Amino acid sequence: MKAVVIANGQVEDADRAHLGGAGLLIAADGGGLTFERWGIVPHAVVGDMDSLDEAALGRLAARGAAIERHPGAKDETDLELAIARARAAGASEVVLLGAFGGARLDLTIANALLLAGPAGAAIDLRAEAGPDTLRALRGPGRRPLAGRIGATVSLVPVGTVTGVRTEGLAYPLTGDTLDLGRARGVSNEIVATPAAVSCDSGVLLVIERRADASIVEPACKVDTPTSRARYRGRSI
């Protein structure tokens, strides 16, 4: 079963297309406002409800949404609780919307790392954010890349990741090690399809950006052939 979880970050109206085929819709706290904006009733609203006032909760409940309130003092974020709720309901695929772009940087980072943690280990978990799709790859494993030629692919290691290999990318990796805190895997590009990435051990965050999405280059970048190559494929 596919589930869609909407958090309280930035969600565009075009993201509504990701609801297609979903058998379960869950709002993580303030994500309920996005469902209201779209005129859709989620199956459940999960969280401590610090981003939804009682009037909004009452409207959602009156239309049939189950309100699952948790205490404010808890060990999980609202999004983490919502993912757990989807898994408990039998979801094998979970799509996250609104996980990024909110008012708090700490939650943006924590939400991205949820995909690398236990929450995403047993299900197909991905986050959609406009032109970007974020997934985790756990070694040993291989993940096909869905983008077309020209799409940007970034590989961000969570810890040390060994045996990283790429297929169809402009700057190939052939069994390399990527270390936490190094940006070597950022801003590669699909030049042939099918493309894929694999690794022997560790966890990679794999971010695919659509080929038609604009890229804003740093204003301080020196415009030389060497710097252009480094910017597009190796590091920023």
DACOR-V979276 format. One record per backbone hydrogen bond with DSSP energy under -0.5 kcal/mol. NH is the residue of the N-H (numbers start at 1). CO is the residue of the C=O. E is the energy in kcal/mol with one decimal. If there is no record, write none. Layout:
((NH,CO,E) (NH,CO,E))
This chain:
((3,93,-3.0) (4,24,-2.4) (5,95,-2.9) (6,26,-2.4) (7,5,-0.5) (7,97,-3.2) (9,98,-1.8) (10,100,-2.4) (15,12,-1.5) (16,13,-1.6) (17,14,-1.5) (18,15,-1.9) (19,16,-2.0) (20,17,-1.5) (22,19,-2.1) (23,2,-2.6) (24,2,-1.1) (26,4,-2.6) (27,44,-2.7) (28,6,-3.1) (28,26,-0.5) (29,27,-1.1) (29,46,-1.9) (31,28,-1.7) (32,29,-2.4) (33,30,-1.7) (34,30,-0.5) (34,31,-0.6) (35,31,-1.6) (36,32,-2.2) (37,33,-2.3) (38,34,-1.9) (39,35,-0.5) (39,36,-1.2) (40,35,-2.7) (42,40,-0.6) (43,25,-2.0) (44,25,-1.3) (45,66,-2.9) (46,27,-3.1) (47,68,-1.8) (57,53,-2.3) (58,54,-2.5) (59,55,-2.1) (60,56,-2.4) (61,57,-2.7) (62,58,-2.4) (63,59,-1.2) (64,61,-1.5) (65,60,-2.4) (66,43,-2.2) (68,45,-3.2) (68,66,-0.7) (69,67,-0.7) (70,47,-2.5) (74,72,-1.1) (81,77,-2.2) (82,78,-2.1) (83,79,-2.4) (84,80,-2.2) (85,81,-2.1) (86,82,-2.0) (87,83,-2.4) (88,84,-2.5) (89,85,-1.3) (90,87,-1.7) (91,86,-2.3) (92,1,-2.0) (93,1,-1.9) (94,124,-2.7) (95,3,-2.6) (96,126,-2.7) (97,5,-2.7) (98,10,-0.6) (98,128,-0.5) (105,103,-0.5) (108,104,-1.5) (109,105,-2.4) (110,106,-2.5) (111,107,-2.8) (112,108,-1.9) (113,109,-2.1) (114,110,-1.0) (115,111,-0.6) (115,112,-1.0) (116,113,-0.8) (117,113,-0.8) (117,114,-0.8) (120,114,-0.6) (120,117,-1.4) (121,118,-1.4) (122,118,-0.5) (124,92,-2.8) (125,123,-1.1) (126,94,-2.2) (127,134,-2.3) (128,96,-2.8) (129,132,-2.9) (132,129,-2.0) (133,208,-2.4) (134,127,-2.8) (135,206,-2.2) (137,204,-2.9) (139,202,-2.9) (140,199,-0.6) (141,199,-2.1) (143,197,-3.3) (145,195,-3.0) (150,190,-2.9) (151,148,-2.2) (152,209,-1.6) (153,188,-1.7) (154,207,-2.4) (155,185,-2.4) (156,154,-0.6) (156,205,-2.8) (157,155,-0.6) (158,203,-2.8) (159,157,-0.8) (161,178,-2.9) (162,201,-1.5) (163,175,-0.7) (164,176,-3.3) (165,198,-2.5) (166,173,-2.1) (167,196,-2.8) (170,189,-2.6) (172,170,-0.6) (175,164,-2.0) (176,164,-1.7) (178,161,-2.6) (182,179,-1.8) (186,183,-1.7) (188,153,-3.0) (190,151,-2.6) (191,168,-2.9) (192,168,-1.6) (195,145,-0.6) (196,167,-1.8) (197,143,-2.0) (198,165,-2.6) (199,141,-2.1) (200,162,-2.4) (201,162,-1.3) (203,158,-0.6) (204,137,-2.7) (205,156,-3.1) (206,135,-3.2) (206,204,-0.6) (207,154,-2.7) (207,205,-0.6) (208,133,-2.6) (208,206,-0.6) (209,152,-3.0) (210,131,-2.1) (213,210,-1.6) (217,215,-0.7) (221,218,-1.4) (224,222,-1.6) (228,224,-2.7) (229,225,-2.1) (230,226,-2.3) (231,227,-2.7) (232,228,-2.5) (233,229,-2.0) (234,229,-0.5) (234,230,-1.6) (235,230,-2.8))
